[in-house]
């Protein structure tokens, strides 16, 4: 049965622990795509557009951080990008993503953990909808910067609710002030879902500088 909006958000936006979040997404995985389609989810298309402004076709590898069921990966492949890797904390979501056959690698890992990739491994890191309170933390940005190539790009979205309390503006500024990245674009706040007043998000494009 498809989750109602309140049930879906209750499971994933009010999780008290990472295990709660993982279990919520595992339980939602089979209905997630239909729910996102019904709600008019815009972030995968937006993030793909921002990637296309800065990254030539053929440039890679590309990391989809917090890939979920692979909606962003499908958009990126349709736009002509290849050499895609997905990471997500929910194996249930990754199992759906695998069926899309757009990723070369799928890794069950949480943003905020140390990742098993070398410094500068990815040409691009893209993340649609993963960062926010009760989701991927601001502290996870540092690790994504580490695995991005110097001169590479990070395209990141953050949910507006709780963004200040979650320390996102502070961490973004810290990474700028310490010369880790520079901001190329900033967008928002905008609505990530059709007719949902609490779905405000921000989006950025950064270039890794060191």
Secondary structure, 3 states (H helix, E strand, C coil): CCCCHHHHHHHHHCCCCHHHHHHHHHHHHHHHHHHHHHHCCCHHHHHHHHHHHHCCCCCCCEEEECCCCCHHHHHHHHCCCCCEEEEECCHHHHHHHHHCCCCCEEEECCCCCCCCCCCCCEEEEEEEEEECCCCECCCHHHHHHHCEEEEEEEEEEEECCCCCCCCHHHHHHHHHHCCCEEEEEEEEEEECCCCCCCCEEEEEEEEECC
